[in-house]
């Protein structure tokens, strides 16, 4: 009997998942009975002992507590990939502050707690970032992400104030290097970095622009490996890097919950992911 695997998604998807069809087809070829299942679907029996792979659960940002509870429920009865503890610690971008404290080069980040919007103007002023980006501390894609110039601090405070009515907010200096070099997204699967792509900057309402696979530079790999230090049991990860003014890489995002893995850009990564799932499922 073929091992079963549920691939957790959301319904409706806010945008197509380019990894979905590729992964499903490859899993079926490998003898795994894989199917998509929306994590909020009340008809789905999440207490059934079936392994679950979290992929495109992109709406969890609007109901984080429910998502955290769902990971705990699923993991009580069957394997969950990535591990629940890892994902629960990754949904909030305070991890960027934690990485910096550990000495991992990361984009400077300041947090404004939910409900503290009345302090937004002073918080923005205290950042002293010049051009800056304001976005939710729990977010996916470009939701709520906006750039403001140094002459638009009042507008930045207004945006932060609005966001803080319903979530924690973070501010970061705008990384000018993304306009030329772009972000580098390094994909990690089952213990190994497989490939990288170049991503263009993306703000609220914008589309993602992704290159073909590009080589991973030595310093990029070093920083990305440092970001993943101490994380056990990972099946996949994505580390998004941006170049500082001196050209050195620093972490923009550490994606351990539902990142696009850009499998189309590098077929060996798809095969590595499938092979790892076959082994973990005992197929």
Buried (B, 14 or more C-beta within 10 A) or exposed (E): EEBBBBBBBBEEBEEEBBBBEBBBEBBBEBEBBBEBBBBBEEEBEBEEEBBBBBBBBBBBBBEBEEBBEBBEEBBEBBBBBBBBBBBBBBBBBBBBBBBBEEEBBBBBBBBBEBEBBEBBBEBBEEBEBEBBBBBBBBBBBBBBBBBBEEEBBEBBBBBBBBBBEEBBBBBBBBBBBBEEBBBBBBBBBBEEBBBBBBBBBBEEEEEEEBBEBBEBBEBBBEBBBBBBEEBEEBBBBBBBBBBEEEEEBBBBBBBBBBBBBBBBBBEEBBBBBBBBBBEBBEB
